[in-house]
Amino acid sequence: MKDLHGKQAYITGGSSGIGLETARQLAAKGCHITLFARDSQKLEKARQLILNFRKAQAQKVEIFPMDVTNPQGVEDAIKAAVEAAGPPDIVIANAGQGHGDYFENTTYAIFDRVLQTNVYGVRNVVASSLPYLQEKQGHVVIVASLGGMAAMPGYTAYGTSKFAAVGFAKCLRPELKTKGIGLTLVCPPEVPTPMVDEEIQTLPKEFRAVKLMAGIQSVEQVSRTIVRGIEKNRFVVIPGFLAKASYALVKFLPGLLSNWVTDLMVRQHSKS
Ligand SMILES: NC(=O)c1ccc[n+]([C@@H]2O[C@H](COP(=O)([O-])OP(=O)(O)OC[C@H]3O[C@@H](n4cnc5c(N)ncnc54)[C@H](OP(=O)(O)O)[C@@H]3O)[C@@H](O)[C@H]2O)c1
């Protein structure tokens, strides 16, 4: 999608972090913006912020409370958004639930919430927007994680969910292509957001050390790669040099070397 001007972008998890910054950058490119998340107050704050970054007053910024884990709720919210703001050209399935801890502390309820949000949530949003995207020959963005490409210790729930989101995107891409819909799969390393602030309360330090080998990217950097991914119709987008290098390690030297590096880091940082 070369020219984003005047396009309608729906963004789940648009009230915070990567979703909010991507909305800001798309508004600055002339897009109409529709944000979805659960907390209405946070959504309204986000709306006020985005209004200041529009290129023109005519650009609409709408908000809709929605829990991505509720398929009927998603269907209803997308329908309401289409009526109020118009059908989407771009749908960014970004809403996510983080979690990092030893597996023994990862209860069924946590595991379920993470998978419901990061897997079924993505499924629900893509399923409900598909007819509109087909009509507009639009573009889907799935925000997964580098943790869905490279297995990281401490992420039995989160990593499982992101590997599933990556699998979903890879299975879906050719099917969407036949309908004229583009798909970008985004796999960032750590990005300082409220999700990470919460996650580091429980993520063991030896596991965080493994994760940080892939580096840290700012929300601005990640959102820029998302916007470029849409403009250039890229499939897999991995923001940052160290993240790309980590991905290359597991892709071209799977098993032995990447497991050896992970085990070494865990051993070293468990002692310190
Ligand atoms: N930060 C990182 O290090 C990092 C790295 C790789 C990938 N990612 C991925 O990037 C995406 C955005 O994360 P972030 O770091 O920007 O997190 P964030 O700042 O905590 O934002 C999460 C957003 O998702 C919304 N959300 C959470 N659960 C939801 C639900 N059930 N239904 C609807 N909205 C929901 C939140 O709003 P409400 O709570 O109001 O619903 C919020 O707007 C996630 O998919 C995450 O897995 C993040």
The ligand as a Gaussian input file, in Angstrom:
#p B3LYP/6-31G(d) Opt

LIG

0 1
 N        6.779000      -4.571000      24.549000
 C        7.478000      -5.554000      24.060000
 O        8.621000      -5.839000      24.517000
 C        6.951000      -6.362000      22.924000
 C        7.850000      -7.143000      22.188000
 C        7.367000      -7.923000      21.153000
 C        6.033000      -7.910000      20.840000
 N        5.174000      -7.143000      21.579000
 C        3.752000      -7.196000      21.230000
 O        3.317000      -5.913000      20.873000
 C        1.922000      -5.792000      21.140000
 C        1.658000      -4.501000      21.909000
 O        2.312000      -4.596000      23.159000
 P        2.856000      -3.321000      23.963000
 O        4.185000      -3.689000      24.453000
 O        2.645000      -2.092000      23.178000
 O        1.890000      -3.396000      25.239000
 P        1.055000      -2.305000      26.075000
 O        1.693000      -0.962000      25.991000
 O        0.843000      -2.926000      27.400000
 O       -0.327000      -2.243000      25.276000
 C       -1.179000      -3.347000      25.202000
 C       -2.461000      -2.873000      24.542000
 O       -3.297000      -3.999000      24.321000
 C       -4.589000      -3.744000      24.912000
 N       -5.159000      -5.028000      25.320000
 C       -4.637000      -5.941000      26.172000
 N       -5.463000      -6.985000      26.308000
 C       -6.541000      -6.734000      25.510000
 C       -7.743000      -7.409000      25.224000
 N       -8.028000      -8.585000      25.787000
 N       -8.610000      -6.845000      24.354000
 C       -8.350000      -5.669000      23.776000
 N       -7.231000      -4.960000      24.009000
 C       -6.346000      -5.487000      24.872000
 C       -4.301000      -2.775000      26.068000
 O       -5.416000      -1.987000      26.452000
 P       -6.492000      -2.468000      27.578000
 O       -5.685000      -3.063000      28.693000
 O       -7.233000      -1.234000      27.941000
 O       -7.354000      -3.470000      26.892000
 C       -3.244000      -1.892000      25.411000
 O       -3.850000      -0.925000      24.584000
 C        1.522000      -7.075000      21.907000
 O        0.931000      -7.985000      21.019000
 C        2.865000      -7.592000      22.393000
 O        2.844000      -8.980000      22.621000
 C        5.592000      -6.374000      22.599000

